[in-house]
Amino acid sequence: MADGVDEATGAETGTGAPLALRGHRTNMVGIPADVIATAAFNEQPRALRIHGTRGMHAALFEALDEVPTAEAAAEVFQSYIARTFDLNPDFSGSEGADGRRRYRASYLRLLKGWMFDSNNAEGAVLKGWAESRFGLLPTYHKEPIRRFASEAWNRYGEEKFSTRFHNNNINLQIDLLYEYCQWWIRRGWPDSPMPAWARAVKLCRGVNDFDEHHVVERPDRRTAVLRLNNLCSFSIDRDIAGQFGDYILEAWVPVVKIVFFRDILPHYPFKGEGEYLVVGGDYRVGVSLL
């Protein structure tokens, strides 16, 4: 499709995406970002593993394989990650020799921050993790990121490396969260929203306009190929998605691109129970109005 403007949404269309919409040449999952980012990958997904994570933490996954319930699995995971990274349920670190409690960055704090506002500093750290692990560059943080030499890119870079949230091996914590999520899905549980053999799950996203998304292709008014942010939120509940915009985007999301959803940590009180944190790229979506 030639570059232009979509008549239905007013969004720019075309394959000539800005530089910041492309991916790195290297990542930590062994499949090039140029492949992961395609709509074709979503239709024929391949296994994704963050190099070294399961091997380095083999004891955790051996323990998980022995648990009888999803609730027990969550307790094993959270206990392991709390011991490994010296975390407490209130997100703080443990007390030092002087009796003072030291702050340590926590994956739980990042998730809480993301669900409040994905364009805050916690969101930048999570997008930075997706960038470093999957090689996908962010397309939006507070505003569209259209090139490297821009205020939007610089602001994103400053926030993703902020020592307030980017410490305590935070990327390694998220690595474990992702691998635990993938283990949880493949283990298969009676109340799981998808069977263990599923390749993809149908999710929804509500938007008021297409300003955050580069429109790669628009075959018709009901279908689009959108380049989503390198990390983005979907909902498994269409009604919940409808609370965030008049347009509903429906996509079959490969389970290998799911980083987090509430079911894997059932005892933690995240709001928005239907929210899924998903690795982005190009997605073929159905477009409908409420």
Stockholm file with secondary structure:
# STOCKHOLM 1.0

chainA/1-290         MADGVDEATGAETGTGAPLALRGHRTNMVGIPADVIATAAFNEQPRALRIHGTRGMHAALFEALDEVPTAEAAAEVFQSYIARTFDLNPDFSGSEGADGRRRYRASYLRLLKGWMFDSNNAEGAVLKGWAESRFGLLPTYHKEPIRRFASEAWNRYGEEKFSTRFHNNNINLQIDLLYEYCQWWIRRGWPDSPMPAWARAVKLCRGVNDFDEHHVVERPDRRTAVLRLNNLCSFSIDRDIAGQFGDYILEAWVPVVKIVFFRDILPHYPFKGEGEYLVVGGDYRVGVSLL
#=GR chainA/1-290 SS CCSEECTTTCCEESSCCCGGGSBCSCCSSSSCHHHHTSHHHHHSCCCCCCTTHHHHTHHHHHHHTTCSSHHHHHHHHHHHHHHHHTCCTTSEEEECTTSCEEECCCHHHHHHHHHHCTTSHHHHHHHHHHHHHHCBCCSBSSSBCCCSSSHHHHHHHHHHTCTTTSCTTHHHHHHHHHHHHHHHHHHCCTTCSSCTTCSEEEEEEEESCSTTSEEEEEEETTEEEEEEEEEEEEESCHHHHGGGCSEEEEEEEEGGGEEEEGGGSTTSCCSCTTEEEEEEEEEEEEEEEC
#=GC SS_cons         CCSEECTTTCCEESSCCCGGGSBCSCCSSSSCHHHHTSHHHHHSCCCCCCTTHHHHTHHHHHHHTTCSSHHHHHHHHHHHHHHHHTCCTTSEEEECTTSCEEECCCHHHHHHHHHHCTTSHHHHHHHHHHHHHHCBCCSBSSSBCCCSSSHHHHHHHHHHTCTTTSCTTHHHHHHHHHHHHHHHHHHCCTTCSSCTTCSEEEEEEEESCSTTSEEEEEEETTEEEEEEEEEEEEESCHHHHGGGCSEEEEEEEEGGGEEEEGGGSTTSCCSCTTEEEEEEEEEEEEEEEC
//
